[in-house]
Amino acid sequence: MIFFRKQVVGILLISLIALGAATAVQAKMLSIAGDDMNMRSGPGTNYKVMWELGKGFPLSVLKKKGDWY
């Protein structure tokens, strides 16, 4: 019985790891098209500039709000 329980737990852990890896692979990627872009702390120009990113800088989309990524 203990052996069976360990197998079930092992299969569940492997499944969760595989699911997490599949989710990470499906992340949408974008890159900066302009020369210099501002990465802000929120979806709008009234938010603080956190970083300045150059052309071609790769980004992973975490969330989209309106026209803002």
N, C-alpha and C positions, 0 to 999 in steps of 0.2 A: 504494500500500500504506500509506503514512504517513497519507494522507487518511482511509482506511478505519479505521485504528487510532484516529485522533482522534475519528471519529464514534462508534465503539464506547465509548471512554472517556467521551465526552460523554453518551451515552445512559445509561451506568451511573451517572454522577454525578447526572443528573436523576432517575433511578429511586430512588437512595438518598435524595435530598432529599425526593422525594414520599412515600416510605415513612416517613421521619422525621416529616413533617408529618401524615400520616394517623395515626400512633401518638400524636402529641401531641393531636390532636383527640379521640381515643377515651379520654382520661384521665377517670377518674371524679371528679366534683366533689361535695363536701359543704359544708355550712355549719354554723356553731355554732348549736345550738338553745337552749342555756341562756344565762343572763346573762353569766357569766364562766366560761371553761374554761381549764384548764392544758394547755399543749402541753409534753409531757415528752420527754426525750432517748431514751426507750425505752418498750416496751409494758408498763407497770405503774406503780403508784403509788409504788413504791420508787425510780423514776428521777427525776433532777433536773428541776425545772420550768424550761423554757427561755423560754417566753413565756406571758403571760396574754392570751387572745383573747376578744373581746366577741361578743355575739349577732349572728348574720348574717355573721360573718367567713368568706369563702370559702376553701376548702382543696381542694387536689388530692391524691387518694389515691395514694400511692407504693407502699404495701405494707400488707397486713392480716395480723395475727398473732393468732389467736383472735378475741376480740371487740374487739381494739384496732386502730385504723387509724393 
